[in-house]
């Protein structure tokens, strides 16, 4: 159960416990008791959600919220980085310039 569900249970429980009045002296279901039960379940669920958020929330499976920081640094089990070097050769000399031969 997440935090939003807990908040909904607390709200519904509080409405049933404090705002709804029954006119029947012997109702088959006491709405006040149902409201208190929903309040308690919502509180326990909310507390558990908050307490277990760090252990079972984002980051528990290895992913974290945040921007992309590039490729991971080398660590155990990761492949080493490869460097590619491109060396260009100089063009071979062309034919000699056309013109009168030197004296």
Long-range contacts (C-beta under 8 A, 24 or more apart in sequence): 1-45, 1-48, 1-49, 2-49, 3-46, 3-49, 3-50, 5-45, 6-42, 6-43, 6-45, 6-46, 6-49, 7-42, 7-46, 8-42, 9-38, 9-39, 9-41, 9-42, 9-45, 10-38, 10-39, 10-42, 10-43, 10-46, 11-42, 12-38, 13-37, 13-38, 13-39, 13-40, 13-41, 13-42, 14-39
